[in-house]
Amino acid sequence: MVNAVHWEDQTFAEAGAAGDAVIIPIGAIEQHGPHLPLSVDTTIVTAVAEAVSAQTGVPVIPTLSYGVSASHGDFPGTIALRPETVIAMMEDIIDSLHASGIRQFVIISGHIWNSGSLDVTAEKLRVRHKDSRIRSIGYVTMYPGPEVDGHVTYGRGLMHANFFETSVMLHLRPDLVRMDRAVSHQDVDSFWDYRMDQVSETGVWGRDVQTANAEHGKAEFDRCVSTTAAAVSKAVREPWPSAAHRP
C-alpha cells in the first residue's frame, strides 16, 4: 500500500526537491447533530487528501482544522474563524510554500462555507504569483453534485450531518458515531441561506439518517478519492497557456 506524502515528514532538502505541486486540505470543527463528532469535516477531508496524495505522489500539508463555521449559530462546540482570517491564513501558507518552490496549489475543502474565502484567496494569489496555478475544490467536486447521495433535495450548502456524511463517518471512524442518537430533518426549498440554528433544531439537514451505513460510506469515499486523484494527476501535468508568463 502506497502511503501519502506528508509535507511535514520531509527534511527541508526533501521538501525542496519534492516537485512543484502540493495539496492543502481545510476542514472545520463544528456541530454535526447529536450523533456525529465536531471533527466530521476535518476527518473526511484529511482522509480524502491523504488518499489522493498516495495515489498521485503530490505532497499534502497538515490539514487546517478550523473553517468558516459561525453560521451554525448557538449550537455549542463549534470553533469558527472569520472569512477574513481564513483568507489571511491561506495567503500566508501559500506564500510560504511558494518561497519553497511550489507553483501548483490544490486546496481541498471539507466544508462548503469555506468556499467563499478560498475563492477569494485563489483570486488574490493568481494575481500575486503570476508563475503559479491555484484551484479550490471540495472533496466531492469532481463528480456531479446531484450524484451526491445525501438524501437531501433542497438547501444547497445546508446539507449537513446527513445520510452521506454519517455513512462516510461510519466507514472512516465508526467509533465516533452514535447511531443510537441519530435523527433526521426534512429539508425544504428556500431562496435564502440561513444560520443552521434557524432551520434545524437538531443541527441536522437531511432525511433517512438512521439508515446510514458503512458500505455506502465506503463507496462514496472511494469515489471521492478516485475522481479527485484522477483530476489532480491530470491537473499537475496540464500544459500552461502559451501566453502565460512564467519567469
NORPE-V559110 format. One record per residue. N is the residue number from 1. RES is the residue in one small letter. SS is DSSP state (H for helix, E for strand, L for the rest). PSI is psi as a letter, one per 40 degrees, with the letter a starting at -180 (* if undefined). BURIAL is I if it has 9 or more other ideal C-beta (glycine too) atoms within 8 Angstrom, else O. Layout:
n=N res=RES ss=SS psi=PSI burial=BURIAL
n=N res=RES ss=SS psi=PSI burial=BURIAL
This chain:
n=1 res=m ss=L psi=h burial=O
n=2 res=v ss=L psi=h burial=O
n=3 res=n ss=L psi=i burial=O
n=4 res=a ss=L psi=i burial=I
n=5 res=v ss=L psi=h burial=I
n=6 res=h ss=E psi=h burial=I
n=7 res=w ss=H psi=d burial=I
n=8 res=e ss=H psi=e burial=O
n=9 res=d ss=H psi=e burial=O
n=10 res=q ss=L psi=i burial=I
n=11 res=t ss=L psi=i burial=O
n=12 res=f ss=H psi=d burial=O
n=13 res=a ss=H psi=d burial=O
n=14 res=e ss=H psi=d burial=O
n=15 res=a ss=H psi=d burial=I
n=16 res=g ss=H psi=d burial=O
n=17 res=a ss=L psi=e burial=O
n=18 res=a ss=L psi=e burial=I
n=19 res=g ss=L psi=a burial=O
n=20 res=d ss=L psi=e burial=O
n=21 res=a ss=E psi=i burial=I
n=22 res=v ss=E psi=i burial=I
n=23 res=i ss=E psi=h burial=I
n=24 res=i ss=E psi=h burial=I
n=25 res=p ss=E psi=i burial=I
n=26 res=i ss=E psi=h burial=I
n=27 res=g ss=L psi=b burial=I
n=28 res=a ss=L psi=i burial=I
n=29 res=i ss=E psi=h burial=I
n=30 res=e ss=L psi=i burial=I
n=31 res=q ss=L psi=i burial=I
n=32 res=h ss=E psi=f burial=I
n=33 res=g ss=L psi=a burial=I
n=34 res=p ss=L psi=e burial=I
n=35 res=h ss=L psi=e burial=I
n=36 res=l ss=E psi=i burial=I
n=37 res=p ss=L psi=i burial=I
n=38 res=l ss=L psi=e burial=I
n=39 res=s ss=L psi=e burial=I
n=40 res=v ss=H psi=d burial=I
n=41 res=d ss=H psi=d burial=I
n=42 res=t ss=H psi=d burial=I
n=43 res=t ss=H psi=d burial=I
n=44 res=i ss=H psi=d burial=I
n=45 res=v ss=H psi=d burial=I
n=46 res=t ss=H psi=d burial=I
n=47 res=a ss=H psi=d burial=I
n=48 res=v ss=H psi=d burial=I
n=49 res=a ss=H psi=d burial=I
n=50 res=e ss=H psi=d burial=I
n=51 res=a ss=H psi=d burial=I
n=52 res=v ss=H psi=d burial=I
n=53 res=s ss=H psi=d burial=I
n=54 res=a ss=H psi=d burial=I
n=55 res=q ss=H psi=d burial=I
n=56 res=t ss=H psi=e burial=I
n=57 res=g ss=L psi=e burial=O
n=58 res=v ss=L psi=h burial=I
n=59 res=p ss=E psi=i burial=I
n=60 res=v ss=E psi=h burial=I
n=61 res=i ss=L psi=i burial=I
n=62 res=p ss=L psi=i burial=O
n=63 res=t ss=L psi=h burial=I
n=64 res=l ss=E psi=h burial=I
n=65 res=s ss=L psi=e burial=O
n=66 res=y ss=L psi=i burial=I
n=67 res=g ss=E psi=a burial=I
n=68 res=v ss=L psi=g burial=I
n=69 res=s ss=L psi=e burial=I
n=70 res=a ss=H psi=d burial=O
n=71 res=s ss=H psi=e burial=I
n=72 res=h ss=H psi=e burial=I
n=73 res=g ss=L psi=b burial=I
n=74 res=d ss=L psi=e burial=O
n=75 res=f ss=L psi=h burial=I
n=76 res=p ss=L psi=i burial=O
n=77 res=g ss=L psi=d burial=O
n=78 res=t ss=L psi=h burial=I
n=79 res=i ss=E psi=h burial=I
n=80 res=a ss=E psi=i burial=I
n=81 res=l ss=L psi=i burial=I
n=82 res=r ss=L psi=i burial=O
n=83 res=p ss=H psi=d burial=I
n=84 res=e ss=H psi=d burial=O
n=85 res=t ss=H psi=d burial=O
n=86 res=v ss=H psi=d burial=I
n=87 res=i ss=H psi=d burial=I
n=88 res=a ss=H psi=d burial=O
n=89 res=m ss=H psi=d burial=I
n=90 res=m ss=H psi=d burial=I
n=91 res=e ss=H psi=d burial=I
n=92 res=d ss=H psi=d burial=O
n=93 res=i ss=H psi=d burial=I
n=94 res=i ss=H psi=d burial=I
n=95 res=d ss=H psi=d burial=I
n=96 res=s ss=H psi=d burial=O
n=97 res=l ss=H psi=d burial=I
n=98 res=h ss=H psi=d burial=I
n=99 res=a ss=H psi=d burial=O
n=100 res=s ss=L psi=e burial=O
n=101 res=g ss=L psi=e burial=O
n=102 res=i ss=L psi=h burial=I
n=103 res=r ss=L psi=e burial=I
n=104 res=q ss=E psi=h burial=I
n=105 res=f ss=E psi=h burial=I
n=106 res=v ss=E psi=h burial=I
n=107 res=i ss=E psi=h burial=I
n=108 res=i ss=E psi=h burial=I
n=109 res=s ss=E psi=i burial=I
n=110 res=g ss=L psi=e burial=I
n=111 res=h ss=L psi=h burial=I
n=112 res=i ss=H psi=d burial=O
n=113 res=w ss=H psi=e burial=I
n=114 res=n ss=H psi=e burial=I
n=115 res=s ss=H psi=d burial=I
n=116 res=g ss=H psi=d burial=I
n=117 res=s ss=H psi=d burial=I
n=118 res=l ss=H psi=d burial=I
n=119 res=d ss=H psi=d burial=I
n=120 res=v ss=H psi=d burial=I
n=121 res=t ss=H psi=d burial=I
n=122 res=a ss=H psi=d burial=I
n=123 res=e ss=H psi=d burial=O
n=124 res=k ss=H psi=d burial=I
n=125 res=l ss=H psi=d burial=I
n=126 res=r ss=H psi=d burial=I
n=127 res=v ss=H psi=d burial=O
n=128 res=r ss=H psi=d burial=O
n=129 res=h ss=L psi=g burial=I
n=130 res=k ss=L psi=e burial=I
n=131 res=d ss=L psi=e burial=O
n=132 res=s ss=L psi=i burial=I
n=133 res=r ss=E psi=h burial=I
n=134 res=i ss=E psi=h burial=I
n=135 res=r ss=E psi=h burial=I
n=136 res=s ss=E psi=h burial=I
n=137 res=i ss=E psi=i burial=I
n=138 res=g ss=E psi=i burial=I
n=139 res=y ss=L psi=e burial=I
n=140 res=v ss=L psi=e burial=O
n=141 res=t ss=L psi=d burial=O
n=142 res=m ss=L psi=e burial=I
n=143 res=y ss=L psi=i burial=I
n=144 res=p ss=L psi=h burial=O
n=145 res=g ss=H psi=d burial=O
n=146 res=p ss=H psi=e burial=O
n=147 res=e ss=H psi=e burial=O
n=148 res=v ss=L psi=h burial=I
n=149 res=d ss=L psi=g burial=O
n=150 res=g ss=L psi=e burial=I
n=151 res=h ss=L psi=f burial=I
n=152 res=v ss=L psi=h burial=I
n=153 res=t ss=L psi=d burial=O
n=154 res=y ss=L psi=i burial=I
n=155 res=g ss=L psi=e burial=I
n=156 res=r ss=H psi=b burial=O
n=157 res=g ss=H psi=e burial=O
n=158 res=l ss=H psi=e burial=I
n=159 res=m ss=L psi=h burial=I
n=160 res=h ss=E psi=h burial=I
n=161 res=a ss=L psi=f burial=I
n=162 res=n ss=L psi=a burial=I
n=163 res=f ss=H psi=d burial=I
n=164 res=f ss=H psi=d burial=I
n=165 res=e ss=H psi=d burial=I
n=166 res=t ss=H psi=d burial=I
n=167 res=s ss=H psi=d burial=I
n=168 res=v ss=H psi=d burial=I
n=169 res=m ss=H psi=d burial=I
n=170 res=l ss=H psi=d burial=I
n=171 res=h ss=H psi=d burial=I
n=172 res=l ss=H psi=d burial=I
n=173 res=r ss=L psi=g burial=O
n=174 res=p ss=H psi=d burial=I
n=175 res=d ss=H psi=e burial=O
n=176 res=l ss=H psi=e burial=I
n=177 res=v ss=L psi=h burial=I
n=178 res=r ss=L psi=g burial=O
n=179 res=m ss=H psi=d burial=I
n=180 res=d ss=H psi=e burial=O
n=181 res=r ss=H psi=e burial=O
n=182 res=a ss=L psi=h burial=I
n=183 res=v ss=L psi=i burial=I
n=184 res=s ss=L psi=i burial=I
n=185 res=h ss=E psi=h burial=I
n=186 res=q ss=L psi=h burial=O
n=187 res=d ss=L psi=i burial=I
n=188 res=v ss=L psi=i burial=O
n=189 res=d ss=L psi=i burial=O
n=190 res=s ss=L psi=h burial=I
n=191 res=f ss=L psi=d burial=O
n=192 res=w ss=L psi=i burial=O
n=193 res=d ss=L psi=h burial=O
n=194 res=y ss=L psi=i burial=I
n=195 res=r ss=L psi=i burial=O
n=196 res=m ss=H psi=d burial=I
n=197 res=d ss=H psi=e burial=I
n=198 res=q ss=H psi=e burial=O
n=199 res=v ss=H psi=e burial=I
n=200 res=s ss=L psi=h burial=I
n=201 res=e ss=L psi=e burial=O
n=202 res=t ss=L psi=e burial=O
n=203 res=g ss=L psi=e burial=I
n=204 res=v ss=L psi=i burial=I
n=205 res=w ss=E psi=g burial=I
n=206 res=g ss=E psi=i burial=I
n=207 res=r ss=L psi=i burial=I
n=208 res=d ss=L psi=f burial=I
n=209 res=v ss=H psi=d burial=I
n=210 res=q ss=H psi=e burial=O
n=211 res=t ss=H psi=e burial=O
n=212 res=a ss=L psi=i burial=I
n=213 res=n ss=L psi=i burial=O
n=214 res=a ss=H psi=d burial=I
n=215 res=e ss=H psi=d burial=O
n=216 res=h ss=H psi=d burial=I
n=217 res=g ss=H psi=d burial=I
n=218 res=k ss=H psi=d burial=I
n=219 res=a ss=H psi=d burial=O
n=220 res=e ss=H psi=d burial=I
n=221 res=f ss=H psi=d burial=I
n=222 res=d ss=H psi=d burial=O
n=223 res=r ss=H psi=d burial=I
n=224 res=c ss=H psi=d burial=I
n=225 res=v ss=H psi=d burial=I
n=226 res=s ss=H psi=d burial=I
n=227 res=t ss=H psi=d burial=I
n=228 res=t ss=H psi=d burial=I
n=229 res=a ss=H psi=d burial=I
n=230 res=a ss=H psi=d burial=I
n=231 res=a ss=H psi=d burial=I
n=232 res=v ss=H psi=d burial=I
n=233 res=s ss=H psi=d burial=I
n=234 res=k ss=H psi=d burial=O
n=235 res=a ss=H psi=d burial=I
n=236 res=v ss=L psi=e burial=I
n=237 res=r ss=L psi=e burial=O
n=238 res=e ss=L psi=h burial=O
n=239 res=p ss=L psi=i burial=O
n=240 res=w ss=L psi=i burial=O
n=241 res=p ss=L psi=i burial=O
n=242 res=s ss=L psi=d burial=O
n=243 res=a ss=L psi=e burial=O
n=244 res=a ss=L psi=h burial=O
n=245 res=h ss=L psi=h burial=O
n=246 res=r ss=L psi=h burial=O
n=247 res=p ss=L psi=* burial=O
